[in-house]
Amino acid sequence: MAEKKDNTKLMMMLLKGRTLIVLALLVIFFSIATPNFLSANTMLLLAKHVALYGILAIGMTYVIITGGIDLSVGAVVGLAGIIAGGMIQNGVTLESMGVTLYFSIPLVVLITIICGAAVGLINGAIITKFGVAPFIATLGTMYIARGFAMLHSSGATYSNILGHDALGNVGFTFFGGRIAGIPVGAIILAVIAIIAAILLKRTVFGWHIFAIGGNEKAAKLSGVKTDNVKILVYIFSAICATIVGLITTAQLEAAHPASGETWEMNAIAAAVLGGTSMAGGIGTIGGTIIGAFVIGVISDGMVMCGVSEFWQMVIKGLVIILAVIIDQFQRNMEAKMALQARNESK
Amino acid sequence: MDELEVIHTNDEVVLHAEKVSKIYPGTKALDEVSFDVYKGRTNVLIGENGAGKSTLMKIIAGIEQESAGELFMGGEKVHFDNVSQARAHGIGIIHQELSLFPNLNVYQNIFMAREKTKNKIGLDNEQHIELTKKILAKLEHPIDPYTIIGDLRVGQQQMIEIARNLIADDLKILIMDEPTSSLSEQEVQVLFKIMRELMAEGISIVYISHRLEEIMQIGDYVTILRDGKFVASAAVKDIDISWIVKKMVGAKKSYPQRKEKIDWSKREVVLQVKDLCLPKKGGGWLLNHVSFELRRGEILGIYGLMGAGRTEVFECIMGLRPEHTGEILLNGEKIDIKDVAAQIDNGFAWVPEDRQREGLVQTLDIGKNISLASLKAYAKGIFLQSDQEEAAIDQNIKDIHIKVADKRLPILSLSGGNQQKCVIGKGLLTKPKIMLLDEPSRGIDIGAKTDVFEIMNHYADEGLSLLVVSSELEEIEAIADRIIVLSNGIKTADMVKEEVTQDKLVMASYKGHTTAKSA
């Protein structure tokens, strides 16, 4: 019996570390398949790509742990880019006063983040105050945010976002650049990931997120202000999306209203690959980051192997489904172990 | 095992389990248990939680499969791979945890997977509704067949669950796993009447219950299990309650009584509820001018039938019913009730009725479930001081004797009784002045019940005031210093411990209905 128990323990360890194992296997596979894969350049490029949906996935992880979903993040990416790009290229014209204002870059960033956060506030308010299902509420705001992005530029791209010295608004491309060879996006990802992980595990707010996702009614009866916590979580997700909008705009040196389309799906996929439960109550930031890297390695690796984009989609889909099947398996096993512990304590 | 006596009887055995075992990874839930189900009789299975009763039932009902041993029906060996096979042999089960569809209505639930059809395709809803009305009339619960199950009270839902099984043709054995745990006295009596009718029709009943008085009332044969093993069996007419308790726990136990003589008139009133009214959806009142007061260190019991408004009193006090009217005074001052969080800050703690749905966060571990309501107290700025939190959890586990191997284990790894202690511990950690407990002993075994009552006694002695809702007469009689009775939203009695008798309580619990009718 003891041996059997050890086996279950080993099995659990393997299951828990499965995403990391998959990531390692993928890296080994691609470094054999394409000799250049393990080079510093490839890795930095990978980090730059992963930064984008990695940051989205961090916000998404919070939302999913509360038992919700945020479909609007992709649209917020587009909207944030357009708001920032528009402010840099055309300024803000106050018709009544007949002036056009150009803001410095820190102010542009701040205003954009406030606008993005407003979308999150709206999401949270619709969900908590009017009782709309998160899927529907954020589906609605997804269309609305995308629509406003299109309206703002009439569907066009703001391509002049370098700014002018005379206007004092240069320097936006910093977000698309590198510090000591490391992409700024990757650094921002690291910073947000660390903050998010600490918030989640070391603060009352973080545990309230877990409690809401595990059993909202019980959380509420324990004095958790469920509405406030959920609103904050959707704001956090929207701010993550806004930051991604700023980074991608800076990387491309252009703000396109359609950018970020379907990225919400990559974010969900990364979170789920990282072990976040769609039923809520379970998830880690570390897992999500690994999940984001798995998606990144598959995409970049297959591009380098010359696999067509269409096959990439098929394979990504298979990986996600497989991940969730294994996840389910793990949960059943955990439930069984809990039952076993309960019987043994008798 | 001298008690392994042979029962001398002329009753026919309809099902015999021979040395049935069930092995889960790492544990033996059932160890070579033999069990007879007598035709047209109530066959009682008892034992503390974890004794193996539910496991044996599940094997007979085809939900789980035996690891060893055999089942016989009418002399032939049978084996059930699933519920359908068991049902084909005429075995039905009423689960302890209700297995209804809350989103569907009454008749849809009753006929789920047994639908009557027209021309093999269309649903014959006229027939469904007609049969539903008939069966519910028989059960003395004329509920509208169109009512959505989720809108019914737990007791009513239990009746639907029973109705569901009665609708099956050629029912031979009906297994009832704690069917009365959420029923009122009145409903229990209706249920017993139905059981007697079923038995008269030759249907055998397998009955699991923690309520020993019931077993003496309705049981014919009793089989006692302990730790997955057979302990004894006997005909009920030959035994008494103390015999059962002795066999179950190995020693005689009774509920701890409140003992201290206190002059309550000298104790300060901490909570005063004045003219509490709560309108009912569609007219009438859920609570109709209910007033009472609670003194420091007092345990006030609230007794009443299901739906009498007991839980609603708690919901009003905790801020879940903003539509209520009336005054609630804390230490003589009227409080403005905002929400649960604010009420916890005001010194209230609530142990809700439904442990799984309202008490526990199943995805969190044992420790976090205990500290959840008091997390703020361990925070410095926004950061949680985990050493303080751990210390508080450990102290709590020690104080109220929660049996925990490791507080980082999932909450569901604990037995029901220990889960309940965690919910109580969570409330205690908020350092409450007033604690509201709604059916705190529901679905836990006698040992754990005694523990829970001891916790309540202990904290009351230390000055905590408690409001306790219970449906069990003996329990509420033992634990409460004073009892108020609610009936149909009206307070019909208010008596101190010395005045309380079970008769008076039951009488008062019906009063509200008669006055409502005559009015």
Boltz contact constraints between the chains, C-beta under 6 A:
constraints:
  - contact:
      token1: [A, 202]
      token2: [B, 383]
      max_distance: 6.0
  - contact:
      token1: [A, 202]
      token2: [B, 384]
      max_distance: 6.0
  - contact:
      token1: [A, 203]
      token2: [B, 382]
      max_distance: 6.0
  - contact:
      token1: [A, 203]
      token2: [B, 383]
      max_distance: 6.0
  - contact:
      token1: [A, 203]
      token2: [B, 384]
      max_distance: 6.0
  - contact:
      token1: [A, 204]
      token2: [B, 375]
      max_distance: 6.0
  - contact:
      token1: [A, 204]
      token2: [B, 376]
      max_distance: 6.0
  - contact:
      token1: [A, 204]
      token2: [B, 379]
      max_distance: 6.0
  - contact:
      token1: [A, 204]
      token2: [B, 384]
      max_distance: 6.0
  - contact:
      token1: [A, 207]
      token2: [B, 375]
      max_distance: 6.0
  - contact:
      token1: [A, 211]
      token2: [B, 361]
      max_distance: 6.0
  - contact:
      token1: [A, 211]
      token2: [B, 372]
      max_distance: 6.0
  - contact:
      token1: [A, 214]
      token2: [B, 361]
      max_distance: 6.0
  - contact:
      token1: [A, 214]
      token2: [B, 362]
      max_distance: 6.0
  - contact:
      token1: [A, 214]
      token2: [B, 363]
      max_distance: 6.0
  - contact:
      token1: [A, 214]
      token2: [B, 364]
      max_distance: 6.0
  - contact:
      token1: [A, 215]
      token2: [B, 361]
      max_distance: 6.0
  - contact:
      token1: [A, 217]
      token2: [B, 358]
      max_distance: 6.0
  - contact:
      token1: [A, 218]
      token2: [B, 358]
      max_distance: 6.0
  - contact:
      token1: [A, 218]
      token2: [B, 359]
      max_distance: 6.0
  - contact:
      token1: [A, 218]
      token2: [B, 360]
      max_distance: 6.0
  - contact:
      token1: [A, 218]
      token2: [B, 361]
      max_distance: 6.0
  - contact:
      token1: [A, 220]
      token2: [B, 340]
      max_distance: 6.0
  - contact:
      token1: [A, 221]
      token2: [B, 340]
      max_distance: 6.0
  - contact:
      token1: [A, 221]
      token2: [B, 352]
      max_distance: 6.0
  - contact:
      token1: [A, 221]
      token2: [B, 358]
      max_distance: 6.0
  - contact:
      token1: [A, 222]
      token2: [B, 372]
      max_distance: 6.0
  - contact:
      token1: [A, 222]
      token2: [B, 373]
      max_distance: 6.0
  - contact:
      token1: [A, 223]
      token2: [B, 340]
      max_distance: 6.0
  - contact:
      token1: [A, 223]
      token2: [B, 341]
      max_distance: 6.0
  - contact:
      token1: [A, 223]
      token2: [B, 344]
      max_distance: 6.0
  - contact:
      token1: [A, 223]
      token2: [B, 373]
      max_distance: 6.0
  - contact:
      token1: [A, 225]
      token2: [B, 341]
      max_distance: 6.0
  - contact:
      token1: [A, 281]
      token2: [B, 363]
      max_distance: 6.0
  - contact:
      token1: [A, 282]
      token2: [B, 363]
      max_distance: 6.0
  - contact:
      token1: [A, 338]
      token2: [B, 410]
      max_distance: 6.0
  - contact:
      token1: [A, 338]
      token2: [B, 412]
      max_distance: 6.0
  - contact:
      token1: [A, 338]
      token2: [B, 413]
      max_distance: 6.0
  - contact:
      token1: [A, 340]
      token2: [B, 25]
      max_distance: 6.0
  - contact:
      token1: [A, 340]
      token2: [B, 26]
      max_distance: 6.0
  - contact:
      token1: [A, 341]
      token2: [B, 413]
      max_distance: 6.0
  - contact:
      token1: [A, 342]
      token2: [B, 413]
      max_distance: 6.0
  - contact:
      token1: [A, 343]
      token2: [B, 27]
      max_distance: 6.0
  - contact:
      token1: [A, 344]
      token2: [B, 27]
      max_distance: 6.0
  - contact:
      token1: [A, 346]
      token2: [B, 50]
      max_distance: 6.0
